[in-house]
Amino acid sequence: MQKVIAILSGIIFGLGLSISQMIDRQRVLGFLDAAGAWDPTLMFVLGGAVGITVITFRFILPRAKPLFAPKFYLPTKFNIDRDLILGSALFGVGWGISGYCPGPAIASLALGSTNALIFMGALIIGSYVAGKVPAPSLPKPIDSTSAKPSTASSS
């Protein structure tokens, strides 16, 4: 049943992207071009999505579990760190250059768009490479409770 619900949700999502013209990369690039010929029409798509989420989450999240899943899968990490900032910036640059993010790119494949096909190829390769490259390790913070004070003597 979960797979059927997932497929139906994907179809509805794809139709929504198509109807709202989120799969039209020129419209998306026009929306992102705030300093030039800005096209604000996608602001209505964003407003609709946020509005529906704000209203429905008030009824959904108090439930013990979702209708078609054993539990809710909610974020457990709430801090803004370097990885979040770098990932967001990289996503934004990719979206600004190509006019696609993953959902609309997948939906655009149905139109036979060469640009969407190139984007999806780059997305798959980038995801593969990101999974193979080890994450950089951050320096460990100094524990001030275990640090010994220096005993510099003056002579």
KOLKOL-886242 format. One record per atom (N, C-alpha, C, CB): x, y, z; residue in one letter. Coordinates in steps of 0.2 Angstrom, whole numbers, plus 2048, in hexadecimal, padded with zeros to 3 digits. Glycine has a CB too. Layout:
! residues N
XYZa...
! end
This chain:
! residues 155
8047FA800m800800800m804806800m7FB800806m80A806804q80E80C804q81180E7FDq81480B809q8138097F9k81580A7F2k81080D7EEk8188047EFk80A80B7EFv80480E7EBv8038157EDv7FE80A7ECv8038177F3i80381E7F6i8098227F3i80281E7FDi80F81F7F3a8158237F1a8148247EAa81B81F7F2a8128207E6i8118217DEi80C8267DDi80F81A7DBi8068267E1l80182B7E0l8038317E2l7FA8287E4l8078327E8s8098387EAs80E83B7E5s80D8377F1s8128377E2g8178397DDg81383C7D7g81C8347DBg80E8397D5i80A83B7CFi8078427D0i8058367CDi8048427D6i8008487D8i80684E7D9i7FD8487DFi80B84D7DBf8118527DCf8138547D5f81784F7E0f81484F7D1g8168517CAg8118557C6g81884A7C6g80B8537C7l8058577C4l80585E7C6l7FF8547C5l80685F7CDg8068657D0g80C8697CDg8078657D8g8128667CDl81886A7CAl81686C7C2l81E8657CAl8138687BFs8118697B8s80C86F7B7s80F8637B4s80786E7BBi8028737BBi80487A7BDi7FC8717BFi80987A7C2s80C8817C5s8118837C0s80E8807CCs81387F7BBq8198817B7q8208817BAq8188887B4q82087D7C0m82787D7C3m82C8787BFm8268797CAm8298757BAi82D8717B5i8308757AFi82A86B7B3i82E87B7AFd8308807AAd8368847ACd82A8857A7d83C8817AAr8428847ADr84388C7ABr8488817AAr84088E7A6q8408957A5q83C8997AAq83D89779Eq8368967ACr83289A7B1r83689A7B8r82B8967B2r8398947B9v83D8947C0v8438997C0v83F88D7C1v8468997BAl84C89D7BAl8498A57BAl85089C7B3l8448A67B7g8418AD7B8g83F8AE7BFg83A8AD7B3g83C8A97C3f83B8AB7CAf8418AC7CEf8378A47CDf8478A87CCl84D8A97D0l8518B07CEl8518A37CEl84F8B37C8d8528B97C6d84F8BF7C9d8528B97BEd8508C07D0a84D8C57D3a8508CC7D1a84E8C47DBa8568CC7CEa85A8D27CCa8588D47C5a8618D27CDa8558D07C2g8548D17BBg84C8D17B9g8578CC7B6g84A8CD7B4a8438CD7B3a8408C87B7a8428CB7ABa83E8C97BDw83C8C57C2w8358C37C0w83C8C87C9w8338BC7C1d82C8BA7C0d82A8B77C6d82D8B47BAd8258BB7CAp8238B97D1p81E8B37D1p8218BF7D4p81C8B07CBt8168AC7CBt8178A67CFt8148AA7C4t81D8A37D0l81F89D7D4l81E89F7DBl82589A7D2l81E8A57DDm81C8A77E4m8168A47E7m81D8AE7E5m8118A37E2f80A8A17E4f80B8997E5f8058A27DEf80F8967E1v81088F7E3v81388E7EAv81588C7DDv8188927EBl81C8917F2l8178937F7l8228967F2l8138987F6g80E89A7FBg8098957FCg80B8A17F9g8068927F7g80288C7F8g8048867FBg7FF88A7F1g80B8847FAa80E87F7FDa80F880805a81487D7FAa811886806v81288880Dv80C888811v81688E80Ev80788B80Eg80088C811g7FD885813g7FB89080Dg7FD88180Ei7FA87A80Fi7FE876814i7FA876808i805877814t809874819t807876820t810874818t80787D821v805880828v7FE87D82Av805887827v7FA87D826i7F387B828i7F387482Ai7EE87D823i7F586F825t7F4868826t7F986582Bt7F686581Ft7FF86882Cf803865831f800866838f80A869831f7FC86A83Ar7F986B840r7F4865842r7F5872840r7F286283Df7ED85C83Df7F185683Df7E885D838f7F6856839i7FA84F838i7FF84E83Di7FD850831i80385283Fl808851844l80684F84Bl80C857845l80085184Dp7FE84E854p7FC847854p7F8852856p7FB84484Er7F983D84Dr7FF838850r7F883B846r7FD832852a80382E855a80782B84Fa7FF828858a80482A849k808828843k80482A83Dk80A821843k80882B837p80582C831p80082682Fp80A82D82Bp7FB82882Al7F7823828l7FA81D825l7F2826823l7FF81E821f80281881Df80981781Ef80181A815f80B818824a812817826a81281582Ea81781D825a818812830p818810837p81981683Cp81D80A838p81D81B839k81E82183Dk820827839k82581F842k82082C83Cf822833839f82A833839f81F83983Df82C835833y833836832y83583E832y83683382Cy836840838l837848838l83F84983Al83384A83El84184F838p848851839p84A850840p849858836p85084E842t85284E849t85785384At85584784At85A856844k85F85B845k85D862843k865859840k85E866848f85B86D847f860873846f85686E84Df866871847n86B876847n86E878840n87287484Bn87087E83Fi872880839i87A87F839i870887837i87C87B835d88387A835d88687B82Ed885873837d88D87A82Dr89087B827r88E877821r89887A828r88C870823d88A86C81Dd88386E81Bd889865820d87F87181Fl87887381Dl879879819l874875823l87D87E81Bi87E884817i882883810i88388981Bi88787E810l88A87D80Al885879805l89087880Bl882874808g87D870804g877875801g87A86B808g875879805s87087E803s8728837FDs86D882808s8788857FEa87C8897F9a87D8857F2a88288C7FCa87F87F7F3l88087B7EDl87A87A7E9l8848757EFl8748787EDf86E8777EAf86B87D7E7f8698757F0f86C8837EAg86A88A7E7g86E88B7E1g86B88F7ECg87488A7E1v87888C7DBv8768877D5v88088B7DCv8758817D6g87387C7D1g86C87E7CFg8738757D4g8678807D3w8608827D1w8618887CDw85C8837D7w86588D7CFg8658937CBg8698927C4g8698987CFg86D88D7C4i87188C7BDi86C8887B9i8778897BEi8698837BBs86587F7B7s85E8807B6s8668787B9s85B8837BBg8548857BCg85087E7BEg8518877B5g8538797C0y8508737C3y8528727CAy85286D7BEy84E86F7CEc84F86B7D4c84D8647D2c84C86F7DAc84E85F7D7p84D8587D5p8468577D3p84F8547DAp8418597D7g83A8577D5g83885A7CEg83585A7DAg8388607CDp8378627C6p83B85F7C0p83786A7C6p84185E7C2a84585A7BDa8428547BBa84C85A7BFa8408507C0i83E8497BFi83784A7BBi83C8457C5i83384F7BDa82D8507B9a82E8527B2a8288557BDa8338567B1s8358587AAs8378537A5s83A85E7ABs83A84D7A8l83C8487A4l8368457A0l83F8427A9l8308457A3a82A84379Fa829847798a8248447A3a82C84D798l82B852792l83185078Dl82B859794l83584C78Fg83B84B78Bg84085078Bg839849784g840854790s84585A790s84C858791s84385F796s85085A78Ct85785978Ct85B85C792t85B85B786t859862794n85C86579An85A8617A0n85986C79An85485F7A1a85385B7A7a8578547A7a84B8597A7a8588517A1l85C84B7A1l86384C7A3l85B84879Al8668527A0i86D8547A2i86D8557AAi86F85A79Ei8688597ACf86885A7B4f8678547B8f86285F7B5f86384F7B6m8628497B9m8698457B9m85C8457B7m86C8457B3g8728417B3g8788447B8g8758427ACg87884B7B8a87D84E7BCa87B84D7C4a87D8567BBa87484D7C5l87284C7CCl8748457CEl86A84C7CCl8738407CAi8758397CCi87C8387CDi8728347C6i88083B7C8i88783B7C9i88A83E7CFi88B83E7C3i8878447D0g8898487D6g8878447DDg88584F7D6g8818417DDs87F83D7E3s8848377E4s87883B7E2s8858347DEy88A82E7DFy8918307E2y88B82B7D8y8938367DFv89A8387E1v89A83B7E8v89C83E7DDv89483E7EAa8948407F1a89383B7F6a88D8457F2a8918357F4g89082F7F8g89782C7F9g88B82A7F6g89B82D7F4k8A282A7F4k8A782E7F8k8A48287EDk8A68347F8v8AB8397FBv8AA839802v8AB8407F7v8AF838806p8AE83980Dp8AD84080Fp8B4836811p8A9841814a8A7847817a8AE84A81Aa8A184881Ca8AF850819p8B585381Dp8B4853825p8B685A81Bp8B9852828s8B885282Fs8BA858832s8BD84C833s8B685A837l8B686183Al8BB860840l8B086483Cl8BF865842p8C3865848p8BE86484Ep8C886B848p8C1860853k8BD85F859k8BE86585Dk8BF85985Dk8B8867861p8B986D865p8BD86C86Bp8B286F867p8C087186Ei8C4870873i8C087087Ai8CA876874i8C186B87Ed8BD86A884d8C186E889d8BC863886d8BD87488Bs8C1879890s8C1876897s8BD87F890s8BD871898t8BD86E89Ft8C486A8A0t8B786A8A1t8C686789Bs8CC86289Cs8D286689As8CB85C897s8D286C897a8D886F895a8DC87289Ca8D7875891a8E287089Ck8E68728A2k8E987A8A1k8EC86E8A3k8E887E8A6p8EB8858A5p8F28848A4p8E98898ABp8F58898A0s8FC88989Fs8FF88C8A6s8FE88E899s90588A8A7t90888C8ADt90F8908ABt90A8878B2t90E8958A8a9148998A6a91689D8ACa91289E8A0a91D89C8ADs9208A08B2s9248A68B0s92489B8B7s9248AB8B4s9288B18B2s92E8B08B5s9248B78B3s9348B28B2s93A8B18B6s93D8B88B6s93F8AD8B2s
! end
